[in-house]
């Protein structure tokens, strides 16, 4: 297979010539208002407040978005190599992709994408390795592929499926019910749920789910999501007749997640006040009347309590109680909560990220320096063995019912496409079930785990992936990616987009910053609220290290991140604009003074703080990307991406930040906004849109970094 670098040996000369003679960009005229807000005695200007309006209801905002997209398309479509990138992305994405199967009743269920299908299709089969029958094909729901399958839950006997439809990337979903054998949809349709939290009862004649009150007219995609409630829906009845199982009107900003124990004895409710993992735990017998009070097993937010499973009245939890890297403990339903916690699996240096209970054995998934390993222990804490993995990478799975004798998992790395394995619990044996057939040769690439040193001396992992034999001469176009927040670890995973970038001659560097979950709760806490600057310092240190180690140079270094990672990119490019050649902030949280006033933003206050608090305001004001754009600064070439139906991080963040950058830019580097239509925060995005988005990103970087066939 010829590389993309060889393909572009002639067109690269055109790209470099056009870049060196580029004319200054002409942007749409963006109205600057005179809005000034007072925060604890400090006056803060917000000239683009009007861009907070929804483009669906504001013609001025809609016209502005269209004008910005027109400028962006003119720039990107003029890049000769873009079409080759799009073609190669489509070729590489065109391979069969499977989820790990799961078993309910006597049927196995799995998701499969034939290659370039916009959405994965849900199948069922009588065997775990056999070709299945189509149960749900979301590709038939919309011609443009923008209606996706959200949560899909099968009843215990495998007879019925309750599933969520997610339109245009919104977090709002509509819940439907289907008979598995016949494929017939029932009349039950439930609205105003976000994500779902669908939990069947044991009889299979109804299910629990979470929903919100209907938002005010015209505010569906911007209003705060408050007052979540858990309902029970009896099949064949109206949604209006559903019974409230849990509600807390005194704390409208809190949310919950329900689980039913596999033995059908208890309902276990995790209550969160934010996106922090620390939670309360409430328990109630399954057969208790709806008005029965819940037992408050853990009644504070001091620790994380992730429910694993139960043995009669003994409940097992993954917790950070006295264990920043987490451990497994048991609690008694009738006990005194945390005071009676009995340790089952002690904490180790490695971070315990997930645990499941199968055949009376605990499958404990650990992260150690970002790589996965899996230990198997008895419910008394005796080590029974480990799962032998096919290499250094990431695993996901090991789910199922507690009495299952088998489970399934997926293995992947930055150079290994995901493969599906079956694990037989009795003989402790893994068997490869499905391996992808893809036009990618992993032997040509290698990943190296390195460490850089942050400003305060903290060691930060950086995994660098590139073609073997890479010359470290400071000339390699390099993409630095990170997230750094919400206790979320970045683990090695294969990416078609990264594969094409490396084939273009690029290097991929992924930094595991504080704020994430790679090293437990202390690592997370060191990157939140008033310590958020640590995250930005870690990222800057990784960039400086890549330059110092001659992987690249500032002129050839691009940074990318999405959501909280979009905030990361926005913050560091305003703090150190000279350090980067290009920036790609995606669906970012960029106005840190007003994020909590929209959709899910209130849930992030425990992570970021709030401008309503005087001390937290000072921290937020110091790094808020929108508020730290300075006129007359030479900012790196930037393409800001968002979507019109993003109701998690509303697009006003990207609109305001982009307008401010365009107004302030003193250099010739372009500042572009790419606003996707009928798309949201990322989940459910059709493959066609993902290919186009990636082609635009790589074409943008090819142009602004001056890449050529020799890179």
PyMOL commands that set and color helices and strands:
alter all, ss='L'
color gray80, all
select helices_A, chain A and resi 4-7+11-20+49-52+59-77+82-93+138-140+239-241+337-340+442-444+496-503+521-525+529-531+533-548+554-556+564-575+577-579+595-597+601-608+614-623+626-628+652-664+687-704
alter helices_A, ss='H'
color red, helices_A
select strands_A, chain A and resi 36-39+42-45+97-98+102-104+107-113+121-125+133-137+147-154+160-167+172-179+185-194+199-200+206-211+229-234+243-246+255-260+266-272+280-285+295-298+305-311+314-319+327-332+342-345+351-358+361-368+371-378+383-387+394-397+406-413+416-424+429-434+445-453+459-467+478-481+507-512+557-562+582-586+637-643+671-676
alter strands_A, ss='S'
color yellow, strands_A
deselect
rebuild
show_as cartoon
